[in-house]
Each structure stands twice: as structure tokens, then as C-alpha cells.
Amino acid sequence: MVSIRCKMIVKAELEKLNLHFSSIDLGEAEISEDITPFQWESLKKSLLTSGLELMDDKKAILIEKIKNVIVEMVHYSDELPKIKKSVFISEKLNHDYTYLANLFSETTGITIEQFIIAHKIERVKEMLLYDELNLTEISYKLNYSSVAHLSTQFKKVTGLTPSFYKKLKQKKRINLENL
């Protein structure tokens, strides 16, 4: 999991700077003491070399938290929550959903729903390639109302039907295996 690797990197960098922390979660570290400007810059540079970004803008941090909750919900859970996504995100981040949705749209140029759909389609692609579940099982697992709804959304995003996408990827895989 990417978030575990990130936590380990952040923990190591904080320890190098002798900064004490109580938790590291969802892209946020709770540090016990005040950070000097030198420590801040050092942490910022070392995290950047590891491919991570240190943020101090509260709105940017909240946007990242929204993205992380969605990625975790879609890619790393066995099944999507049965409650409304808006309620799930709101409860997880302890903020009003309307505020989160407006902030997300203003900042990213897309809605939270569009972001969720994009990630659900990426997850469908993964599941199709692993070939462990059929479309009915995938649609159930990702809370689609029907296979037709999943297929329509998939085609709208990718331009391909799920079955054509699967055949296309299998042909590419076969071609690579024959090299």
C-alpha cells in the first residue's frame, strides 16, 4: 500500500530531525513541538526528494485528504461503503459535505463525484485485467446499480466497452508474452 510507504518515509524524516510526533495519518503528522524554520525547510526538501510534498495551506491539505479518502475507499477496500459517498466522506473528514464539494470543485476543476467515477473506472480496469471477477460481480462490488450502468459509465470515460477493453488488454499481454 502506498500510504504505508509514505508513513514510513515521513516517520524516518521526522526522526532524522529529532521531531517528536504522536501520529501520522491520511497525509498529516501531529508534531509535539514547534518546528524551526530550518527544520521546516529541511523536512520540506527531504520529503520532496522522496516524492512527497509538505503542505502548509489548510485548503490544499483538505483537498489531499478528500483525494486520499476516495482512493482508499475505491482501491483499498473490499467493498465500497453502502452509505452515500457524501455521508462517508463527510464523516471521515469531519466536515460538511457541501463545503468539501465546493472547495474540491473550485480547487481541482472537477467535482468529487467525477473524481470518484474516474477512480472507480480505474478499479474496474484493474479487476478486468486480473480476470478474477465477472462484470456482474464487479458492478456489485463497486456499488453500481447494474452491469448496464457500469458499462455505460465505463464507455463514457474510456470510449470502450468493458469487454472490448478486456480483449484489447489480453491481446497486448499475449503479444508481449510472445516476444
N, C-alpha and C positions, 0 to 999 in steps of 0.2 A: 504494500500500500504506500502511495506517495506521501500521505500525511505522516506516517510513522517515520519515514526517512527524513522529512522536513523537521519533525520534532527533535530527532537525534542531532541534526546539524545545528539547530538553534540552541539546544541544550549545551552542546560542545563549545559553541562560540561564546555563550554566556559564561560558562565555566572558565574559559581562557581569560576572560576579562574580570574574573572574580566577582561576578554579579550574582547575587542570590535571588532565586525565583521560587515561587510557590506552585506555579502551574504553567503549562504550555498546552494550549488547546485552540483548535479552529483558527490558527494563524495569529494567535495572541499569546503573549507571555506576560505573566504577572511578576514584576520585579519588585523586590522588597525595599530597595534603597533608591535614592536619587541617582540618576546617571549623569556623569560629567559630559561636557561637550566632546571631549577626547574619546571617552568610551562610546558615545553615540556614533561618532564618525567611524571609529574602529569596527564597531558592530555592523554598521551600515555597509562598509567596504567588504568585510569578511563574508557577510551573508550574500552580497552581490556576486562575489566570486563563486559562490555555491549555487548560484541561480535563483536566489531568494531576494526579495525586496523588503526593506524596512520601511514601514509606513507610519507617518505620524498624523495624517489627515483622518479625522474620525469618520468622515463620509466615505473615503476610499477604503478604510478598514471595514466598514459596514458592508460595502459592495462586495468585497472579498469574502466576507462571512456568508453573505447570501449565496455567492457562487459556490463556496465550499459546502454549504448545507445541501444545495441542489446536486452537486457532483457526488457527494457521499450518499444521498438519498437514491439517486438513479443508478450509480455504478457500483456501489459497495454494499447495498442491502439486498437480501434475498428476494424481497418483495417490496414494492412501493407501499407507503402507508395508505390505509383505507380511508383516512380522513382527508378532507380537502387539502390540497397542497398549500393553499394560502394559510390555512389554520396551522398546518405543520410548521411552515417556515416562520410564521409569526410567533408561535410558542417556542420554537427552538432558539430564536434570536431575541425573544422578549421585547418585541416592538410591534406597533400597529402595522398590519399588512399594507394598508393604503399608503402609509408613509414609506415603507420599504419599496413598494411597487413604483411610486412616483420617483423616489431617489434613484432607483435602479434604471428606470427608463431615461431620466434626464442625463444620467452619467454615461450609460452604455449605448444609448440609442436604440435599444430593443427592450421588449417587455420581459418580465420574469417568465411569463408563460412561453414566449418564444425561446428563451434560454433553456427552459425545461424540455421543450419539444426537441430542440437541437440535440440535447444530451440523451433523451430517450431514443432518438433515431440512431445515434452513435452506439447506444447499448444494443439496439435491435441488430445493427450490423455485426457487432461482436458475437451476439448469440446465433445469428445465421451462419457465421463462419465456423463457430465451434460445433455446429450441427448436432447439439445435444437436445434441443427442444424444437418442436414444430411451431408454426405460426400461431396456432390456437393457444398453445402453452405460453409462448412469448407475449401474446396480447393479454392474457390473464395476468401473467407475472408483472407486467408493466402498467396494469390498470386501464387498459383500453376497453372501451365498451364492446368492441367486436373486432374480429380479424379485418373486416372491411374498413373500419375506422383506422386501424393501424396501417393497413395497406395504402389508404388514401393519403394519410399524413406522410408516410414513407416516400410515396411518389412525389408529393408536393415539395418535400425537402430535397430529395436526391435526383428526381427526374426519372427514377427507375422503380419498377415494382420490386417487392422483396424477393420474389422467386427469380426474377431476371438478375438482380444484384447477386444473389447466391450463386447462380450458374456462372456469371461473369467472373466472380472471385475464384470459384472452383477451377475454371479453365486456366486462369492465371497461375493458380497453385500447381496444377498439373504441368503446365509449361515450364515452370521453374524447377520442378522435380525432374524433368527430362533433360535439363541442361547438364 
